[in-house]
Amino acid sequence: MPQKNDMQATIAWAQRVVDSTLPLAAAFRRQTVVLQPQAAQDLRALLEATQALVERIADPSGDARHDMMNLIGAIRGYGEMLQEEGSELHTAVATALPALLHASVMPNSSAESAPSTYQNISHSALEPANRQSASEPGVILAVDDMPENRDLVSRLLGKSGHTVLTAESGEEALELLNTMAVDVVLLDLMMPGIGGAAVLQRLKDNERLRATPVVMISGRQDMDQIIACIQAGADDYLLKPFNPVLLQARIAAGIERKRWHDREDQYREQLERRERFIRRTFGRYLSDDIVDEILESPEGLELGGDLREVTIMMSDIRGFTTFSEHLPPQQVVTLLNRYLGRMTDIILSYQGTIDEFLGDAVLAVFGAPRRRDNDAERAVRCAIEMQQAMDAINAANLEDGLPTLEMAIALNTGTVVAGNIGSERRSKYGFVGHAMNVTSRIEDITAPNEILAAQSTIDAIGVQCQVGDRRAVSVRGINETIAVYSIEGIDS
């Protein structure tokens, strides 16, 4: 509650407001003035607010200051509206209005004896509020349980081109915010039901509404309450009766903040949409790991590479050349796409990097561009699943009248140079080195439906693997003998 002296000054000031409305009331009731419908409505509202203020002064129980601030704001607001209609008013009314407006600003002629709530409000603030908003118009939600406050705010901001929505309770405000886009919320602090502080908290807890600027409005000059609202996320705090020019400035700043936030969201969405497009498009030609490295690393597009320990997989369809020579082109494409589509899904599910398709052949690497501890094991498991998938592929081929296929897979583990290879105009992420050549030679001697792995791969597997007899083979172009094993299974 306000201090006794402060309340007495407020009551004295309010009595002067009441006295200054008497000429208006008398002229209006004698019908000695002819007003436009809106002016008559405003005058009626002003007189009703004045009468309510008289009653509040006579019975100052409860939260007297808060109620008086609301009524004072209504009196001043409707007084301003009538002043703008001054040219159409009778002389008696026109001369009474300036006194009313002056009284509604200063409790008395001495600023020292004024209630502290009004000491910072200037008389110039009550000039007709016909200024245009400095910012572009926005959508404003005014939340107040007093209808005259909602009306005055709507009309004041509407003159600046803003679209004003109103709500008489916190519950109604939250419903509106869930269905409509709003740039700024003017939120009365003290309302029945869900109060302004609770509405503010719900707004800031909502990810979609969190960025909406909120200006709290209250008739209580409570510094702890003001600090609490700012800490909870309010952008500003205005005291009733508020300065119209100051309100316009707060609205303009809030709209500007909201516009910047909306633009940032749009830019972010555009970037995310473009990145999804890039990943989706290039993901058809490169593995996901390679696309990630290019997009996430500043040096991702630079030519060059480094040494990597990897497990290499090479596979192809035995006798495919013969098939392709005897089948129509469309059937060749159907046969090849069915096979490569399934193999691609399996390789990617084991986090393999598909280097390229060479006709019916697939070259994949496990361990680059991202190395994992179980690269060799994943390569073996992948090869086993690929061979198992051939049954379903051949069943589909038979239904379409296409030939059945037999695939051979070779595995080898070794050191390669991995990186961007080519020129500044055209390059690819690829692999070169002795281990690549060894894998190719192993694949040449692999039988249909067989997985043939080099000793280096068997040694690199961290779990028990079921293999056939050891074979020592000599391959073209390589001097040393290579030990290879037929993979028959692997422990789970």
N, C-alpha and C positions, 0 to 999 in steps of 0.2 A: 504494500500500500504506500502511496506517496506520503511525504511528510506533511504535517498539519499546515504549516505556512504555505507550502506549495499548493496544497489542495484548496486552501482559502483563496489564494490568488487565482486559481483555475475557476473556482465558483464565481468570483467577482468578475472575471473576464467573461464567463458564460452569461452572466446576467446582462452585461453590456450588449452581448450578441442578441439576447432576447429583446432588449429594449430597442435595438436598431431595426428589428423586424416588424415592430408595431405599425409604422407607416405603411409597410407593404401589406400587412394583414388587413388593415383598415381599408386601404384602397381596393384591395382585391375583393373583400367582402361587400363593399359598396358598389362594386362593379363600375367604378369610375375609370378603370383602365380596360382597354381592349387588347388582349394578347393573342399571339399565334398559339395554336394548340400545344406545341411543344413547350413554349414559354409558360403557358398556363399550367401545364403539367409540372414543370420545374418549380414554379412558384409554390404550387400545392405541396410538392415534396419538401421544399425548403421550410414551409410553415409547419409541416408535420414533424420534421426533424427538430425544429425549434421547440415545438410543444413537448416532444419527448425529452429534450434537454432540460426543459423547465421541470418536468416530473422527476428526472434523474437528480437534479440539484436538490429537489425537495426531499428525496429519499435516497441518499447516497450510500445505500447498503451494498454489500457484495463488492465486486471489482469495479468500483465507481470510475476510476481513471480510464480503464479500457473502454467502458461503455461510452464515456464522455468523448474520448478520442474518436470513436466511430461516428458519433453524432456531429462532432465539430467538423470532421472531414466531410460529412454529407452537407452540412450547412455551407461550408466554404465552397464545395464543389458545385452545388446548385446555384450559389451566388455568382460564381464565375460564369456559369452557363447563361444566367439571366443578364449578366453584364454584357455578354456578347450580343444579346438581343436588345440592348439599350435603346437603339434608334427607334424601336417599335413600341417602347413602353411610354406610359404617361410620365410627365415630368416629376410627379411626386415619387413614383417608383424609382425612376432613374437617379434621383438625388439621394434616395435612401440606400441604394445598393453600395456606393463607395464606402459609406460609413460601416455598413455591414461587413464588407470585405476587409476593411482596415481592422475592424474589431476582431475578425476571425483570424487575423495574423498575430497581432500583439495584444496580450492581455490588458495592457494599459500603455500609456505613452512612455513609460519608463522601462527600458529593457531590463534594468536591475531588478524590478519587482515582478518580472514576467516568470511564469513557470518555466523551469529549465527545458521542458520539452520543446518550447517555441522560440528559444533565444536565437537559434541559428536559421530561422525562416525569415526571408526578406519579403517586403511588401511587393517588390517587383515580380516575385514568383507568381503573384495572383493576376498578372495581366492575362488577357484572353489567350487561351492555349491553342492558337491557330498556326503554330509553327509546324513545318514539315519535319518529319523524322530525318536525322542525318544519315541514317542507314536505310537499306532497302526494307520494304515492309515485310513483316513476318506474321506467324501465327502465334498468338499469345493466349495462354489459359489463365484466366483470373479466378482464383478460388477464394470465396468469402461468403460467410453465412448471412451477411446483411445485403438485401437486394439493392439498396441505394448505392452501396459501394461498388457492386458489380456493374450497375448501370453507369455510374460516373466513369469508372475505368474504361468500360467498353466505348463510351462516347469520346472520351479524351484520346484514347489510342486509335480509335476508328478514324478520327480526323487526320491522323498521320498516315493513313493508308493501311494500318495493320488489321488483320482479321482476328477478332477477339472471341474466344470461346469462354463460357462462364460455367462455374460449378458452385453449388451452394454448400457442399460438404466435401470432406476428404474422400469419402466413399465414391461420390460421383466423379471427383477429379481422377481417381485411379482408374475408374472405368473408361473415362474419356482418353486417358493417356494410353491405355491398352489398345485402343482402336483408331486413334488419330495421331498424326505427326504434329508435334508442337515444337516451336523454337524457344520459347521462354515461358516459365511458370511464375506467376505472381501468387504467392501463397500466404494467406492469412494464418498467423500463428495460433490464435485462440479460436477454436470452433468446437461445437458439440460433436460428439462421436469421435471419429478419427481426427485428431488435431493436426496442425501444420507440421509439428516436429515429427510425428509418426509418418505422415505422407512423405516428408523429405527423406526419411530413412529408407522407406520402401523404394523411392525413386533411385537412390544411390545404391541399393542392393540389387537393382534390376540392371542386367548387363545392357539391355537395349536402351533403357531410359537414363542411364547413369550420366551421359554427357549433356543432358538437357539442362540449361542454366535455370537456377531457381533463385528468385528474389523474395525473401521473407518480408512480410509487412505486419506490423503490430503496433498497438497503442501503448505497449508497456516498454518503458525505457529501463530494461534490465540487462546490465552489461554481461552478467553470467549467462543469461539466456542467449544474447547475441553471439557470444563466443562459442557457446555450445552448437548453435546453428551453423556457424562458419566452419567449425571443426567437423560437423556432420556432412559438409559438402555444399552448403548454400553459397551462392556467388555474391550475394549482397543482402543488406538488411535495411529496410526503410521504416521510419516511425510515422505513425498517423498523428495528425493529418499530414500526408506526404506532400512534398514540393513537386508540382507537375513537371517542371523543367528537369528536376533531378530524376524523376521517374522515367521520362523520355530518354535521358542519357543512359540510365541503367538498362532500359530495354534495348537501345541501340547497341550497347556493348555486349549484351547477352546474345542478340541476334548475330553479331559479328563472330563471337566465339563459336556459336552453333554452326554457322556457315563454314568456318575453318575446319571444324571437326567433321562435318559432312563431306567436305572436299577431301580431307585426309582419308576418310573411309572409302570414298569413291576411287581415289588413287590406289589405295591398298587393294581394293577389289579388282581393279584393272590389272595391277601387277600380278596378283594371285591367279587371275584368269589367264593372263599371258603365260605365266609359268606353267600352269596346267596344260595349256595348249602346246608349249614347247616340250614338256615331258611326254605328253601323249603322242605328239608327232615324231619326235626323235627316238622315243621309246620303241618305235617300230623298226628302227634301224640300228639302235645301240642298246646295250643293256642298261638297266636302271642305275647301276653303280657308276657307269661311265657318264650318263647324263647328270647324275648328282655331282660328280667330280667337276664336270665342265661348268655347271651352274653355280656351285658353291665355292669353288677355289678360284681366286683371281688369276692364278697361273694355269688354269685348267686347259686353256687353248694354246699354250706355248708348246712349240715343238721340243722334243726331247723325251728321255725316259730314264728308267733306273732298273737295276737288277732285281728280279723277283724269283722266289722259289714258288713254283706253281705246279699243279697237276693238269696236264693237257689231255683233252678228249677229242678223238677224231672218229667219226662214224659215217658210214654211207650205206646205200642200198646195193646189194650185190645184183648185177645184171640189169641195172636200171637203164643203161644205154640201149640195150636190146628192146626193153619195153617201150621206150620213148620213140624208137624207130618204127614200131608197128601199131602204135595207138594214135587216134586223132589228137590234135593239140589240146582240145578242151579236156579230154580224159587224162592226158598227161598232167595238165595243171591241177585237175581235181585230185589225182593220185598223189602228186607231190605236196600240194597244200595240206591235205589231210595228214600226211606223214609229218611234215615239218611243223605244222601247227601243234600237234600233240607233243612232239619232241621239244619244241620251244617251251611249252608250259612246264614240262617236267624239269628241264635244265634250270629255268628261272626259279622254280620252287625249291631247288637245292642251291640257290644263290650262285649259280654259275654265270660266267660272262660269255655270251655268244660272240665270237670274233667275226664269223661270217658264214654264210651259206655258199657252198660251191656246187651249184646244181643240186644233186641229191645228198651231197656231203655236208656235215655239220662240224665246225671247228669251235670248241668251247674250252674255256680255261677256268680253273678254280684257284683263287688266290690273288687275283689282280682284277681291277685296281684296288680292291680291299682284301687284305689277308685275314684269314681266320685260322684258328688252331686246328680245325678238322677238315682242311681243304681236301686232302687225299681221300679221307673216309667219305665225304659228301660226293666226291666224284664217282667212287665205286658204287655207292647206293643209287646214285642217279643213273648210272649205266645199267644196273640191274632192273630198275623200274622201267627204263626205256625199252629193254628187251621184253619185259612182261607186257608192255602196252601194245606190242605188235599183234597180239591175238585179237584185240578189239579193232585195231586198224584193219587187219585182214578180213575180219568178219564184215565190216562195213564195205570193204572193197568187193567182196563176193556178192553182197546184196546189189551193188551197182554194176555188176558184170565186169569188174576190174580184176587184174591179176593180184595174187598174194605176193607179199614182199618179204625179203630176208635181209636183216641188217647185221653189219659187223661193227664192233666198237673196239678201239685201241686206247689204252691209258698209259701215260708216262709222266713221271715227276722229275723235274729238273729246273735249272736256272735259265731264265730267259731275260731279254731286254723288253720291258713293257713300257709303252708310252705313245705319244703322238708321233706318228711317222708319216712323212710326205713332204709337202711344201706349204708355203704361206697361203696359197690359194686353195689347195686341196690336201687334206690330211685325214688320217683315221687313227683311232686308238688300236694298236696292234701289238703283235709279239714276234720277235725274231730270236734266233739262236739255235744252237746245236740240239737242244731238247726238242724243238719243234720238228726238226728233220728226223730224229729218232722215232718220234711218235708216228710220223707219216710212213716210215718204213715198217713199223710194227703193224699199222693198219693194212698195209699191202698184203701181209701174210695171214691176216685174221680170217678165220672161216665164217661162213654165213651163220647167223644166230649165236655167235661167240663173242665173249668179252675177253680180250687178251691184254694183260697188264704187265708192264716191265717190273723187274725186281725193285727198282727205286720206288714205285708206287706201293708195292706190298710192304716194303720197309717203313713207309711213311704212314701207313694206316695204324691208328691207335687201338683198334679192336681186332679180334680174331677173324680171319677171313678163310673161307673154304676155297681151296684152289685145286686145280688138276696137277698133273706131273709137270716138273720143271723142264723147260725146253731151252736149249742154247741155239740161238739162230744167228746167222750172219746175214746182214742186210746190205743191199747195194749202196755203195758210197760211204760206208762206215767200216773202219778197219776192225774195231773190237767186236767180240761176240757179245750178244745181248741175251740175258736170261729173262724169259717171259713165262707167265702162268695164265692158264684159263681160269677166270673167276666163276665160281659156281654158287657162292653165297657169302653172306657176311652176318656176323652175330648182331642181334638187336641191342 
